[in-house]
């Protein structure tokens, strides 16, 4: 099932002020947005709070290294090895191998 997502603006430098990224919220608010008793009905749209950096973009990977060094969370997308593993490790493949 495909769901619409909203992504944060991409920062190429870690923010100067601690606490500016990532956006933090109380657990109570998280649970109100997407109650754990209703996992099959996510909020529309699903809001992503972590920045996504593209593995195939040298500029994005340079920014990702800066975020890593600043100990800030982020996601890296379009990683060829991860894509290949996802294509290979189907339910059928796993059931035959285990």
MODELLER restraints for C-alpha pairs under 7 A, 6 or more apart:
rsr = mdl.restraints
at = mdl.atoms
rsr.add(forms.Gaussian(group=physical.xy_distance, feature=features.Distance(at['CA:4:A'], at['CA:44:A']), mean=6.62, stdev=0.5))
rsr.add(forms.Gaussian(group=physical.xy_distance, feature=features.Distance(at['CA:4:A'], at['CA:45:A']), mean=4.99, stdev=0.5))
rsr.add(forms.Gaussian(group=physical.xy_distance, feature=features.Distance(at['CA:4:A'], at['CA:46:A']), mean=6.28, stdev=0.5))
rsr.add(forms.Gaussian(group=physical.xy_distance, feature=features.Distance(at['CA:5:A'], at['CA:45:A']), mean=5.11, stdev=0.5))
rsr.add(forms.Gaussian(group=physical.xy_distance, feature=features.Distance(at['CA:5:A'], at['CA:46:A']), mean=4.69, stdev=0.5))
rsr.add(forms.Gaussian(group=physical.xy_distance, feature=features.Distance(at['CA:5:A'], at['CA:47:A']), mean=5.75, stdev=0.5))
rsr.add(forms.Gaussian(group=physical.xy_distance, feature=features.Distance(at['CA:5:A'], at['CA:48:A']), mean=6.87, stdev=0.5))
rsr.add(forms.Gaussian(group=physical.xy_distance, feature=features.Distance(at['CA:6:A'], at['CA:45:A']), mean=6.34, stdev=0.5))
rsr.add(forms.Gaussian(group=physical.xy_distance, feature=features.Distance(at['CA:6:A'], at['CA:46:A']), mean=6.24, stdev=0.5))
rsr.add(forms.Gaussian(group=physical.xy_distance, feature=features.Distance(at['CA:6:A'], at['CA:47:A']), mean=4.85, stdev=0.5))
rsr.add(forms.Gaussian(group=physical.xy_distance, feature=features.Distance(at['CA:6:A'], at['CA:48:A']), mean=5.98, stdev=0.5))
rsr.add(forms.Gaussian(group=physical.xy_distance, feature=features.Distance(at['CA:7:A'], at['CA:47:A']), mean=6.37, stdev=0.5))
rsr.add(forms.Gaussian(group=physical.xy_distance, feature=features.Distance(at['CA:7:A'], at['CA:48:A']), mean=5.09, stdev=0.5))
rsr.add(forms.Gaussian(group=physical.xy_distance, feature=features.Distance(at['CA:7:A'], at['CA:49:A']), mean=6.70, stdev=0.5))
rsr.add(forms.Gaussian(group=physical.xy_distance, feature=features.Distance(at['CA:8:A'], at['CA:48:A']), mean=6.65, stdev=0.5))
rsr.add(forms.Gaussian(group=physical.xy_distance, feature=features.Distance(at['CA:8:A'], at['CA:49:A']), mean=5.93, stdev=0.5))
rsr.add(forms.Gaussian(group=physical.xy_distance, feature=features.Distance(at['CA:8:A'], at['CA:50:A']), mean=6.93, stdev=0.5))
rsr.add(forms.Gaussian(group=physical.xy_distance, feature=features.Distance(at['CA:8:A'], at['CA:51:A']), mean=6.13, stdev=0.5))
rsr.add(forms.Gaussian(group=physical.xy_distance, feature=features.Distance(at['CA:10:A'], at['CA:51:A']), mean=5.83, stdev=0.5))
rsr.add(forms.Gaussian(group=physical.xy_distance, feature=features.Distance(at['CA:12:A'], at['CA:63:A']), mean=4.97, stdev=0.5))
rsr.add(forms.Gaussian(group=physical.xy_distance, feature=features.Distance(at['CA:13:A'], at['CA:63:A']), mean=6.10, stdev=0.5))
rsr.add(forms.Gaussian(group=physical.xy_distance, feature=features.Distance(at['CA:13:A'], at['CA:66:A']), mean=6.71, stdev=0.5))
rsr.add(forms.Gaussian(group=physical.xy_distance, feature=features.Distance(at['CA:14:A'], at['CA:66:A']), mean=6.76, stdev=0.5))
rsr.add(forms.Gaussian(group=physical.xy_distance, feature=features.Distance(at['CA:14:A'], at['CA:67:A']), mean=5.74, stdev=0.5))
rsr.add(forms.Gaussian(group=physical.xy_distance, feature=features.Distance(at['CA:15:A'], at['CA:21:A']), mean=6.78, stdev=0.5))
rsr.add(forms.Gaussian(group=physical.xy_distance, feature=features.Distance(at['CA:22:A'], at['CA:49:A']), mean=6.38, stdev=0.5))
rsr.add(forms.Gaussian(group=physical.xy_distance, feature=features.Distance(at['CA:22:A'], at['CA:50:A']), mean=6.40, stdev=0.5))
rsr.add(forms.Gaussian(group=physical.xy_distance, feature=features.Distance(at['CA:23:A'], at['CA:49:A']), mean=6.47, stdev=0.5))
rsr.add(forms.Gaussian(group=physical.xy_distance, feature=features.Distance(at['CA:33:A'], at['CA:43:A']), mean=6.61, stdev=0.5))
rsr.add(forms.Gaussian(group=physical.xy_distance, feature=features.Distance(at['CA:34:A'], at['CA:42:A']), mean=5.95, stdev=0.5))
rsr.add(forms.Gaussian(group=physical.xy_distance, feature=features.Distance(at['CA:34:A'], at['CA:43:A']), mean=6.04, stdev=0.5))
rsr.add(forms.Gaussian(group=physical.xy_distance, feature=features.Distance(at['CA:50:A'], at['CA:73:A']), mean=6.72, stdev=0.5))
rsr.add(forms.Gaussian(group=physical.xy_distance, feature=features.Distance(at['CA:50:A'], at['CA:74:A']), mean=5.13, stdev=0.5))
rsr.add(forms.Gaussian(group=physical.xy_distance, feature=features.Distance(at['CA:50:A'], at['CA:75:A']), mean=6.61, stdev=0.5))
rsr.add(forms.Gaussian(group=physical.xy_distance, feature=features.Distance(at['CA:51:A'], at['CA:74:A']), mean=5.14, stdev=0.5))
rsr.add(forms.Gaussian(group=physical.xy_distance, feature=features.Distance(at['CA:51:A'], at['CA:75:A']), mean=6.20, stdev=0.5))
rsr.add(forms.Gaussian(group=physical.xy_distance, feature=features.Distance(at['CA:52:A'], at['CA:74:A']), mean=6.09, stdev=0.5))
rsr.add(forms.Gaussian(group=physical.xy_distance, feature=features.Distance(at['CA:52:A'], at['CA:75:A']), mean=4.73, stdev=0.5))
rsr.add(forms.Gaussian(group=physical.xy_distance, feature=features.Distance(at['CA:52:A'], at['CA:76:A']), mean=5.62, stdev=0.5))
rsr.add(forms.Gaussian(group=physical.xy_distance, feature=features.Distance(at['CA:52:A'], at['CA:77:A']), mean=6.50, stdev=0.5))
rsr.add(forms.Gaussian(group=physical.xy_distance, feature=features.Distance(at['CA:53:A'], at['CA:60:A']), mean=5.16, stdev=0.5))
rsr.add(forms.Gaussian(group=physical.xy_distance, feature=features.Distance(at['CA:53:A'], at['CA:61:A']), mean=6.61, stdev=0.5))
rsr.add(forms.Gaussian(group=physical.xy_distance, feature=features.Distance(at['CA:53:A'], at['CA:64:A']), mean=6.47, stdev=0.5))
rsr.add(forms.Gaussian(group=physical.xy_distance, feature=features.Distance(at['CA:53:A'], at['CA:75:A']), mean=6.15, stdev=0.5))
rsr.add(forms.Gaussian(group=physical.xy_distance, feature=features.Distance(at['CA:53:A'], at['CA:76:A']), mean=4.78, stdev=0.5))
rsr.add(forms.Gaussian(group=physical.xy_distance, feature=features.Distance(at['CA:53:A'], at['CA:77:A']), mean=6.09, stdev=0.5))
rsr.add(forms.Gaussian(group=physical.xy_distance, feature=features.Distance(at['CA:54:A'], at['CA:60:A']), mean=5.75, stdev=0.5))
rsr.add(forms.Gaussian(group=physical.xy_distance, feature=features.Distance(at['CA:54:A'], at['CA:61:A']), mean=6.93, stdev=0.5))
rsr.add(forms.Gaussian(group=physical.xy_distance, feature=features.Distance(at['CA:54:A'], at['CA:76:A']), mean=5.75, stdev=0.5))
rsr.add(forms.Gaussian(group=physical.xy_distance, feature=features.Distance(at['CA:54:A'], at['CA:77:A']), mean=5.02, stdev=0.5))
rsr.add(forms.Gaussian(group=physical.xy_distance, feature=features.Distance(at['CA:54:A'], at['CA:78:A']), mean=5.94, stdev=0.5))
rsr.add(forms.Gaussian(group=physical.xy_distance, feature=features.Distance(at['CA:55:A'], at['CA:61:A']), mean=6.09, stdev=0.5))
rsr.add(forms.Gaussian(group=physical.xy_distance, feature=features.Distance(at['CA:55:A'], at['CA:76:A']), mean=6.04, stdev=0.5))
rsr.add(forms.Gaussian(group=physical.xy_distance, feature=features.Distance(at['CA:55:A'], at['CA:77:A']), mean=5.90, stdev=0.5))
rsr.add(forms.Gaussian(group=physical.xy_distance, feature=features.Distance(at['CA:55:A'], at['CA:78:A']), mean=5.61, stdev=0.5))
rsr.add(forms.Gaussian(group=physical.xy_distance, feature=features.Distance(at['CA:55:A'], at['CA:79:A']), mean=5.52, stdev=0.5))
rsr.add(forms.Gaussian(group=physical.xy_distance, feature=features.Distance(at['CA:56:A'], at['CA:78:A']), mean=6.82, stdev=0.5))
